[in-house]
Amino acid sequence: MFKRLIDIIIASLAFLILLPVFLYVTYKVKKNMGSPVFFYQERPGKNGKLFKMIKFRSMKDAYDQDGNALPDDARITPFGQKLRSTSLDEMPQLINVIKGDMSVVGPRPMLKEFVSLYSEEQARRLHVRPGMTGLAQISGRNELDYEERFRLDVWYVDHRNLLIDFKIMFKTVWVMSKKEGVNAPGHVGPSLFKGNNTNQSSEKKHEL
């Protein structure tokens, strides 16, 4: 409950401080891509409960002659790529934190289609609220393979405390300033998780 209180305080203060930036990005998204400004997607939260995660839209609507959406690299705009590189597209998730869908720090919420592919060990990442940032995000972001990302997520679940949370928050600022790890190799954004051959272990130690 103390972590939840910290989440509310930090997210509310951050939203108020960043409100001018929020309004400016809202204006730029609408100017560059039109409406809607926000992108909503169902993601699994704590215990797998679905919620609607909010992001600023970074892709335009574009379809082939059969009505199928074009690949991400054909739909993302230069402005959208800048949003992603600075992580400003994630800013609306402060609202998710205030609502209680997410935490400031925790495993990043992934696609709901991934849940059925998790090993028993990997599924433990759903034991806590997902976060705006997390251990994997300060350790390589989307450049990490899924095995390593899930290992870091489960390590966090097993060792989480407020000191670790604040270390992750401070390191997140540094990672965002470098604008690295936004895209997986050969992809716009993260790659898709396709399941495991063997269960993974979270016993490997990690130092913040």
N, C-alpha and C positions, 0 to 999 in steps of 0.2 A: 504493500500500500504506500510505503514511503517512496518507492521508485515511481509509482503512478503520480504521486504529488509532485515529484521533481519533474516528471515529464510535462505535466500541465503547466508548471511555472516556466520551464525553459521554452516550451513551444509557444506559450502565450506571449512571453517577452520577445521571442524571436520574431513572431508574426507582427507585433506592433513595431519593432525596430525596422523590420524589412518591408513594412507596408508600402513605402514609396517605391521600392524595387518591384514588389509584387504588382502594383498598379502599372508601372512602366512596362514590365514584361507582358502583362495582360494586353496593354495597348499594342505592343510590338507583334505579339502573336496574332491578334485580330487583324492588324495591318498587313502582315506577311502571308497569313493563311486563311483569314476570315474566321467565321464561326463554325463550330464551337471553339472556344478558347481552351477548354479543359478536355482532357482525355480520361475517361473512367474505365477501369477494368477490374473485374472480380479477381481477387487474390485470396489465398488461404491465410487466415490469421491464426491466433492462438487456438490450439486444439483442432486446427483445420477449418474453423468456422469462416465462411466466405464473407468478405467485405469489399466495398468498392474503393479501390485505391485511386487517388486523384493525382494527375500530372498535368503540366502545361503541354499542349499539343505540339509535337515537333515534326509531324509528317503531314503531308497534304493527301487528299483523297485522289487516288489515281488508279484506274482500272484498265485491263486489257479489253480486247474486242468481245470477249466472252463474259465480261462483267466480273472477272476475278481481280482482287487487289494485286497491284504490282508489288514486286519484292521491296523490302525495306529500303535498300540502297537507291531505289528509283523513286521513292516517295519522300525520303527525308530531305528537308530543305537546308540550304547553307545556314540560315538563321537557327533552324532546329538543331543542327549539329553543334552550333555555338552554345545553345542552351544546354545540350547534353554534356559538352566538354566542361562546362562550369557547374554542372549539377543544378542549375537554376530551374530546370524542368521538374525537379523533385520538390520544389518549395511548397506547392499546395498540400503536400503530405503533412505539413504542420497542422492542418485542419484534421487529418486522420488521427494525429497524435492527441489533439485536444478532445476529439470525440471518443477516444479509447480504443480505436481500431488498431493503432500502432503505438510503438514506443519510440523515443528518440534513438535509442541504441538497442539493437537486436538483430537476429538473422534477417536479411532482406527478404521481403515476400516475393516468391517466385510464381510462375504460372500454375494455375490450379490443376492443369493436366499433368504436372510433374509428380503430384502427391502419390498417385497410384504406382509410380516407378521407384519411389524411395525404398531403400532397405529399412529394416527395423531400426538400425542405428541412425540413419539419416533422418527418419521421421521424428526423431527426438528434437529436431530444430523447431517443431511445431508446439513444443511444450511452453513456449514463451511468446509474448507479443512480438510480431516482426518489427524491425526497426528502420528508421530513415537511413541510418548508417550502422555499420557493424564491423566485426573483426576482419571479415573477408574484404570489406571495402577499403580498409586501410592497409591491406596486405597484397594489393594487386588488382582489386576490382574484377572486371570482366576478363582480364588477361589470365586469371587463374582457371585451371580446369575444375570441373564440378566436384571431383573427388576431394581436392584441396579446399574448395569453398565450403563443402558440407562438413569436412573435418573441423574447420575453424568455427563454423556455426555451432556444432555440437560441443566443441571445447568451451565456447562462450556459455552455452546452456549449463554446463557442469561447473563453471568457475565464476559465474557472473556476480558482480558486486558493484557498488557505486564508484569505487576507486577505478575499477576497470572501465566502467561506463565513461567517466570523465577523461580518462586517458584516450579512449577511442574518439570521443568528441573533439579533443584538442588535435589529435593526429588527423582527423577528418579534414580540418581546416587546411592543414599542410598538403594533404593529398589533393584536395580540390584546387589549390593554388597551382599545382603542377600540371593539372589537366591530363593525367595519364591513366591508362587502364579503362577508358570509357568503352572501348570496343574490344570484343574478343577477336583474335587473329582471323582475318578473312570474313568478318561479320560487321554489320552496323548494330552496335549494342552487343548484348550477350548472345552466345550460341544457344542451341536447344539441348536440353538434357534428354538423353535417349535411354536411360536406365543403366543398370549395373550388371557386370558379370559376376562380381563377388561382393559381399558385404564389406563395408569399410569400417575402420576402427578410429576412434577419437582419442586413443591413448597417447599419441605423440604429444610431447610437451610443446607449449608455445609461450614465448615471452613477448610482452608488449613493449 
